[in-house]
Structure formats: C-alpha cells, structure tokens
C-alpha cells in the first residue's frame, strides 16, 4: 500500500521521495512507498504539515498531528458532477492556470481547438504562397510542436507553425509559375524540393548555434547577431516579397481589398480572439464574398478523398540533397534566413516568458528551445514542409485565456496532425482565390518589413553612429540590389553557385559587424528583451 504525502517542509529525505504534480500541481508532492522492514503508515506526529490521500478520502493532520477527515477525493482524477462544480468554483483564473487537468477533459479540448484556430490561418497561408502541400504543412506543424515540447521537457507553452520569414527564400529558389490566365498559382514542383532541403539545413544551423550557446554562453554568441544586422535583414525580406503581393491582387482586386480591409479592422479595432485571429477572419470574410460572386471552383473538392497520407516523395527535401548546383544555390539562399529567425525565436521565447511569468530563456534554457525549433525545422524540410517557428498568435491566446499549461498546446498539435490526413480538407483550402491571398500578403509582407523596423527601434540602435549606418545601408542595398539582378553567380570547380541578395546581405552584414570597431551590443539574458520581438513575423 502507498500513501501520498503533500508538504513543503516535511522531512522528505526520510522516505523514498519523488517530485510529482498532483492536485493541479499547486502543492509540492512526495511519494512514500513502504520498503522492506517497514509496516503500516509513517508516524503521523512527525508529519504535521502533510496531507494524506487515499482513494476516496483526504486526511489533513492538524497542528497537533491528529488526522482530520476533510472529505472525498479521487486518486485518478475521476470526479462526480458535484465535485466538478466544487472544483470549478475554487479555480482562480486571475493568477493563471498552470495545470489544465483541473479544468476537465472537455475544457482542455476546447482550449486545444482554440489554439489550433489561432495558428491555422497563418500556417496554411504559407503553402498557398509557396506551392507546398497544405496537408504536409499541418503534419509538420503538429509533429514539430510535439518534438519541440519533447526537447524542452514539456515546459514551454509554444506552438510551432509555418514561418513567413522563409517566404523570401522560397520566392527566389522556387518561384510560383504562371497559369493560363497569367496568375502565379502553379507550384514549381521541380525546385520546391531543393528549397525544402535548404530549410532542413537551416534547421541544422539552429543546432550549431544551440551547441555554441551551451559551450561559450549566450552573450558571446549574440554579439555576432545584433539588431543592426538582423533588423535590416528582416526589412529586406518583406520588401523583396512586395511585388508578388501586387501580382496576386491583380487577379481580383475586390477580394483583395475585402481581405486587406478585414485584416486591418481586426488588428485596429478587434477585441479578444478577434484581434488574435486577423488572418483567419480575413480569409473567411473574403471567402464568403468570393462565394457570393462565384469566384470559387468546387470541382477539386468533389474529386478529393476523405483520407490520405500527407507525405509526397517527389516534394520531400530528403531526396533533393544531391550535391547539384540547384541544391547548393538553395543552401546559400536559405541558410542566412535562419540568422534572422533565430533572433526572432529569442524574442518569442522572451514574450512567452513575460506572458506566463517564468523565464524560459534560463529554464529550460535558450539552447534547448533553439534545439527544439531547429530539429522541428529540419524534420519539416526533409518531409517537404516549410520551416517552423514559434507562433505569437498562440502567445496571445495564452495571455487571453490565462491557461499556461503546455498540455493544451500539445492537444492543438494532435488536432493539426489529424486534419493533415484529409485530402478533402486540403482541397477546400486550395479553393481560396488568388485575390484573397494577394490581399492578405499585401499587408503581411509590409508588416514583415515594419517588424524589422520595430526591431531596430525597440533595441535603440543608434543611427547617429556612422558604424551602424554603414552596416544597415550595405545590408539593404545588397539584399535588394543583388535580388533585382538575379543574385551573384560564380564557379567553384565545375559547380555553378548562385548567391541570392539575402545571402549576400547576411554574409556582408555579419562580417562588417564583426570587423568594424565599436560593436558594443550586449544581449540581456535576464529576459531576452534585446532580441527581435517580432511576434514570429506574423500580422
């Protein structure tokens, strides 16, 4: 027989002790197992601060060490309706809930669905803009989130969805092709696997930085990636993507303006979940207009199956790692983007820390969160999905609901995986007209650049300092200038390598920052506030 002892000050060393999280995790727990030679219960007079729980009864010792019956309890968490009502009345949401199990299974599922909706609009928008599979993207988001939670020991309540920061790399390596009407709606199936391979290797770069942080400390490593470097790179990503937004809008300006206007209204005047879900609401409202105007084609939905495997061998980055010039050029184009997204990751973890009230940069540590994000991104690239990143929308849901248990995030991840196995659901998503995608991307790409500006402003980069002006100027002109002429092509032996404008900008910016005197940037490891608080480059 076993007894569970709850206490903050009891002499736990005397018993076989293990930490646990029972009864909402609000009181430290001790597990007492009878060992050979022991009999019955421990001396209750020695445990005046403890609570004994047996199936069906709670016994609380009073100040004199005598046991007092405090009523019924269930060891396995199954409660009657009356007990559930009593538990609900005792929940104090104002201080936040750190163990969602006390809310019951039904409420936890609802919270999981809420987190899934929060990430959904932005996550499925990336494959619509790049030509990737929606189903594969949802699968990679769900699996990536679960992998991240495994690496971070289930401590960080973060959801990993599709990263918009890599859209610039995809547009260079595998640009969308024109259909019969001249709209850029056809996926570049030849080059997409190479772009995914580049994404997979960018995830490995996360692992390298994680190892360096573990070895040399975060301050030394972050000195090479100050806001004066990462800010202009983020600005460049949005500006490079801007022409494609206009091209998509041209297919149907009415739908584009409806989508754009809805996103703006939700962002400026929205309250609660409306403000957190501007992309999803913008798509839904404009899609309703598209239905009324007859701009939606339902033929693909009728032909799609209800169930299917969300992986496609011809789209996987795993089979594009062939050493070809296309593969090498894709690496040089996409790898530098990881430098910006890693700073974004730091800012997101800092935002989650501030929301929850726990410093995740120190526990479980930035090295572990970067490792989890990097492994998730590598897995996604190998399977043919976009890069993953921590989502600011889900951080907004945490702040709104005050339910901080990572368990509800994992429920959302499982729901995303379930949806990924339905080709019919993917077919519904693919019926979204190009004009709607253009309207969403119109504001999205501008927001990416604006977030880069915010990154520089919030970190008080001193542009009266000539050194900082030179670094930012060279990065911006390299990114936009070289991109306009197709990048820089050179030969290494018999292999032709093409460096995109983003790749050149990142390399030159990091080198200039390291060489020029006056680099006084110091990363604040206490809260990560000096990082790129980019809200994961989402609206």
Secondary structure, DSSP 8 states (H G I E B T S, - for coil): -EEEEE-SSS-GGGS-------GGGTS-EEEEE--TT--SS--GGG-TT-EEEETTEEEEE-TTS-EEE-----TTS---HHHHHHHHHH--GGG-BS-GGGG-HHHHHHHHHHHHHHHHHHHHHHHHHH---HHHHHHHHHHHHHHHHHHTTT-----EEE-STTHHHHHHHS--EE-TTS-EEE--HHHHHHHHHHHHHHHHHHHHHHHHHHHH-HHHHHTTS-HHHHHHHHHHHHHHHHHHHHHHHTT-HHHHHHHHHHHHHHHHH--THHHH-HHHHHHHHHHHHHHHHT----HHHHHS-S---S--GGG-GGGG-S--HHHHHHHHHHTTHHHHHHHHHHHHHHHHHHHHTS-TIIIIIHHHHHHHHHHHHHHHHHHT---EEE-HHHHHHHHHH-B--HHHHHHHHHHHHHHHT-HHHHHHHHTS-HHHHHHHHHHHHHHHHHHHHHHHHHTT--TTSHHHHHHHHHHHHHHHHHHHTT-EEEEETTEEEEE-HHHHHHHHHHHHHHHSS-------TTT-TTS---GGG--
